[in-house]
Amino acid sequence: MKIYLETTVFNYYFDERREGHADVVRLFDAINAGAHEAYTSEYVEIELKLAPEPKRSDMLALIEQFDIHVFPTDDETRRMAGLYIAGGALTQNSLLDSQHIAVASVQRIDYVVSYNYRHINKAKTKLLTGRINNMEGYGSPVICTAKEVLEDE
């Protein structure tokens, strides 16, 4: 299975107070064992670089440690993200969030793992990005938590 790791997943890996922390650690273990192909993007790197040290370096190190492929930005991803905003799936204030879903859609990723319940992992976003993806000839990645991916193994 191909999974896209959104920014919050890297944060949850190191935050034991979070309810999904143990599931995220288990997901990274599954990635390490070869159960999933893990991907992220330059958009995630941009967000991770805003975190304070030493957490910033720790989160960025996960990308190399677990051999996570990083997709670069591209015109098609930017176009799709713009369609999500124009279609009301996300707002201009959540541009980076729309780009996470766009990367996964354009790259034909199976799952977007996210704990961003405010913008990404919510019913309206899932419904509207799915509709837009279908109109544009893309399938829709399943937006879910690490626990949901692990339950589908």
C-alpha positions in Angstrom: 0.0 0.0 0.0 1.2 3.5 -0.8 0.7 6.0 2.0 1.2 9.7 2.2 2.4 11.0 5.6 1.0 14.5 6.3 2.8 16.8 8.7 0.8 15.9 11.8 2.0 12.3 11.6 5.6 13.3 12.1 4.5 15.4 15.1 2.5 12.5 16.6 5.5 10.2 16.4 7.2 12.3 19.1 4.3 13.4 21.2 3.4 10.7 23.6 0.5 12.8 25.0 -1.4 12.4 21.7 -4.1 9.7 21.5 -2.7 8.5 18.1 0.9 8.4 19.1 1.2 4.6 19.6 -0.6 4.0 16.3 1.8 6.3 14.5 4.8 4.5 16.0 3.3 1.2 14.9 2.7 2.6 11.4 6.4 3.6 11.2 7.3 0.1 12.3 5.2 -1.3 9.5 6.8 1.0 7.0 10.2 -0.2 8.3 9.1 -3.8 7.8 8.1 -3.1 4.2 4.3 -3.4 4.7 3.8 0.1 3.1 5.5 2.4 0.7 5.8 5.7 2.5 5.7 9.1 0.8 5.6 12.7 1.8 6.3 16.0 0.0 8.2 19.2 0.0 5.1 20.8 1.5 5.6 18.6 4.6 9.3 19.6 4.8 8.3 23.2 4.6 6.0 22.8 7.6 8.4 20.7 9.6 11.2 23.3 9.2 8.9 25.7 11.1 9.0 23.6 14.3 11.4 24.5 17.1 14.5 22.6 17.7 15.3 19.8 18.6 11.9 18.6 17.4 12.4 20.0 13.9 15.6 17.9 13.4 14.0 14.8 14.9 10.9 15.0 12.7 13.0 15.7 9.5 15.3 12.8 10.4 12.3 10.4 10.2 12.2 11.0 6.4 15.7 9.6 5.9 15.5 7.0 8.7 12.4 5.3 7.2 13.4 5.9 3.6 10.3 8.0 2.9 10.2 9.3 -0.7 9.6 13.1 -0.9 7.6 14.3 -3.9 8.7 17.7 -5.2 6.2 20.5 -5.9 4.8 20.6 -9.4 2.3 22.5 -11.6 -0.4 19.7 -11.6 -0.3 19.5 -7.8 -0.7 23.3 -7.5 -3.5 23.2 -10.1 -5.4 20.5 -8.1 -4.9 22.3 -4.8 -6.4 25.4 -6.5 -9.4 23.4 -7.6 -10.0 22.2 -4.0 -10.0 25.8 -2.8 -12.2 27.0 -5.6 -14.6 24.1 -5.0 -14.9 24.9 -1.3 -13.2 21.7 -0.1 -10.6 23.9 1.7 -10.0 27.6 2.2 -7.1 29.8 0.9 -5.9 29.9 4.5 -5.3 26.1 4.3 -3.4 26.1 1.1 -0.7 23.8 2.3 -3.3 21.3 3.5 -4.9 21.3 0.0 -1.5 20.7 -1.5 -1.0 17.6 0.7 -4.2 16.0 -0.7 -3.3 17.2 -4.2 0.1 15.5 -4.1 -1.4 12.2 -3.0 -4.1 12.4 -5.6 -1.8 13.3 -8.5 0.7 10.6 -7.4 -2.1 8.0 -7.1 -1.4 7.3 -3.4 -3.8 4.9 -1.6 -4.0 6.7 1.8 -3.3 10.1 3.2 -2.5 9.7 6.9 -3.4 12.8 8.8 -4.4 14.0 12.3 -5.4 17.4 11.0 -9.1 17.2 11.8 -9.6 20.9 11.2 -8.8 20.9 7.5 -7.9 17.5 6.1 -9.3 14.6 8.0 -13.0 15.8 8.0 -16.1 14.7 6.1 -16.5 17.9 4.0 -12.9 17.8 2.8 -13.1 14.1 2.0 -16.4 14.5 0.1 -15.5 17.5 -1.9 -11.9 16.6 -2.8 -13.2 13.2 -3.9 -15.7 14.8 -6.2 -13.1 17.2 -7.7 -10.7 14.3 -8.1 -13.3 12.3 -10.0 -14.1 15.2 -12.3 -10.4 15.6 -13.0 -9.8 11.9 -13.7 -8.1 11.1 -10.5 -9.0 8.5 -7.9 -9.3 9.7 -4.3 -6.9 8.6 -1.7 -8.5 7.5 1.6 -7.9 10.2 4.2 -7.6 8.5 7.6 -5.5 8.0 10.7 -2.6 5.6 11.2 -4.9 3.3 13.2 -7.3 3.0 10.2 -4.4 2.1 7.9 -3.1 -0.5 10.4 -6.6 -2.0 10.6 -6.7 -2.5 6.8 -3.4 -4.4 6.7 
